Amino acid sequence: MKIVAVTSCITGIAHTYMAAEALEQAAKKAGVEITVETQGSAGSTAIPQSAIDSADIVIFACDLEVKNKARFNGKPFVQIGVSKVLADADSVLAQAISTASSEKTPKYGEGSSSKTSSSKTDKGGSEGGLLKKIFGNK
């Protein structure tokens, strides 16, 4: 089993890197191969496309939108917050492995879930969102 993951938190400092380390340790215990990309304040080094192409599943452990997410099109994925990974990386990894094996697994770029999440981020939030209510349409 080959897994690729992307981690990012709101500030991009500690939790981004702690989540990456937690996933790496959980993968080592489970005997699976994982490559983690951290998108933190120190920047990021993109996962090679060859690793993405050969991955069985992608874990998006992010509180922010993943940069250049289209490179994961067609890959089965699990979307989860960073705090869940920090609380229980083993179960997140188990969920990813189980999801990768399912025939009904959603693939990134297919269906409405990925389009909805990226369109909300691209617009800076959903229409009628909290920031729009606070600041108006300026």
C-alpha positions as CSV (number, residue, x, y, z in Angstrom):
1,M,0.0,0.0,0.0
2,K,1.3,3.4,-1.0
3,I,-0.1,6.6,0.5
4,V,0.6,10.2,-0.2
5,A,-0.5,12.9,2.2
6,V,-0.6,16.7,2.5
7,T,-0.7,18.5,5.8
8,S,-1.4,22.1,6.5
9,C,-2.8,24.1,9.4
10,I,-4.0,27.7,9.7
11,T,-0.8,29.1,11.0
12,G,1.5,26.6,9.2
13,I,3.9,26.3,12.1
14,A,3.7,23.4,14.5
15,H,0.6,21.4,13.7
16,T,1.4,21.0,10.0
17,Y,4.7,19.3,10.9
18,M,3.4,17.4,13.9
19,A,0.6,15.9,11.8
20,A,3.2,14.9,9.1
21,E,5.3,13.2,11.7
22,A,2.3,11.4,13.3
23,L,1.2,10.1,9.9
24,E,4.8,8.9,9.2
25,Q,5.0,7.1,12.5
26,A,1.6,5.5,12.1
27,A,2.5,4.3,8.6
28,K,5.8,2.8,9.9
29,K,3.8,0.9,12.5
30,A,1.3,-0.3,9.9
31,G,4.0,-1.3,7.5
32,V,2.8,1.0,4.7
33,E,4.7,3.4,2.5
34,I,3.9,7.1,2.9
35,T,5.2,10.3,1.4
36,V,4.0,13.5,3.2
37,E,4.1,17.0,1.8
38,T,3.9,19.8,4.4
39,Q,2.4,23.1,3.3
40,G,3.6,25.2,6.2
41,S,5.0,28.7,6.8
42,A,8.4,27.4,5.8
43,G,7.1,26.6,2.3
44,S,6.6,23.2,0.9
45,T,8.4,20.7,-1.4
46,A,5.8,19.1,-3.7
47,I,5.4,15.4,-3.7
48,P,6.9,14.1,-7.0
49,Q,4.1,13.4,-9.5
50,S,5.4,9.8,-9.9
51,A,4.7,9.2,-6.2
52,I,1.2,10.6,-6.6
53,D,0.6,8.5,-9.6
54,S,1.6,5.3,-7.9
55,A,-0.2,6.0,-4.7
56,D,-3.3,4.0,-3.7
57,I,-4.8,6.9,-1.8
58,V,-4.3,10.5,-0.8
59,I,-4.8,11.8,2.7
60,F,-5.6,15.6,2.8
61,A,-5.0,16.4,6.5
62,C,-5.6,20.1,6.1
63,D,-7.3,23.0,7.7
64,L,-6.6,25.1,4.6
65,E,-7.0,24.5,0.9
66,V,-4.2,22.4,-0.6
67,K,-2.0,24.2,-3.1
68,N,-2.0,22.9,-6.6
69,K,-4.6,20.2,-5.7
70,A,-5.4,19.3,-9.3
71,R,-2.3,17.2,-9.4
72,F,-4.3,14.7,-7.4
73,N,-7.1,14.4,-9.9
74,G,-8.5,10.9,-10.2
75,K,-6.9,9.6,-6.9
76,P,-9.0,8.1,-4.1
77,F,-8.8,10.4,-1.1
78,V,-9.6,11.1,2.5
79,Q,-10.2,14.6,3.7
80,I,-9.6,15.2,7.4
81,G,-8.6,18.0,9.8
82,V,-5.1,18.3,11.2
83,S,-6.5,17.9,14.8
84,K,-7.9,14.5,14.0
85,V,-4.5,13.3,12.8
86,L,-2.8,14.7,16.0
87,A,-5.4,12.9,18.2
88,D,-5.3,9.5,16.5
89,A,-3.1,9.1,13.4
90,D,-3.4,5.3,13.6
91,S,-7.2,5.5,13.0
92,V,-6.8,8.1,10.2
93,L,-4.3,5.8,8.5
94,A,-6.6,2.8,9.0
95,Q,-9.5,4.8,7.5
96,A,-7.4,5.6,4.5
97,I,-6.4,2.0,4.0
98,S,-10.0,0.9,4.3
99,T,-11.2,3.7,1.9
100,A,-8.5,2.8,-0.7
101,S,-9.9,-0.8,-0.7
102,S,-13.5,0.3,-1.2
103,E,-15.1,0.3,-4.7
104,K,-17.2,3.3,-3.7
105,T,-14.3,5.5,-2.8
106,P,-14.6,9.0,-4.1
107,K,-11.8,10.2,-6.4
108,Y,-10.5,13.8,-6.2
109,G,-11.8,15.9,-9.1
110,E,-14.9,13.7,-9.6
111,G,-18.3,14.4,-8.2
112,S,-19.6,17.5,-6.3
113,S,-17.6,17.2,-3.0
114,S,-14.3,18.4,-4.5
115,K,-15.8,21.0,-6.7
116,T,-17.8,22.4,-3.7
117,S,-14.8,22.6,-1.5
118,S,-12.5,24.2,-4.1
119,S,-15.1,26.7,-5.2
120,K,-15.8,27.9,-1.7
121,T,-12.0,28.4,-1.2
122,D,-11.5,30.1,-4.5
123,K,-14.2,32.7,-3.6
124,G,-12.9,33.2,-0.2
125,G,-15.8,31.5,1.5
126,S,-19.3,30.5,0.5
127,E,-21.9,33.1,-0.6
128,G,-23.6,34.5,2.5
129,G,-20.7,33.4,4.7
130,L,-19.7,34.9,8.0
131,L,-17.1,37.3,6.6
132,K,-19.5,38.6,4.0
133,K,-22.1,39.2,6.7
134,I,-19.5,41.1,8.8
135,F,-17.8,43.1,6.1
136,G,-20.5,43.3,3.4
137,N,-19.9,43.2,-0.4
138,K,-17.0,45.7,-0.6
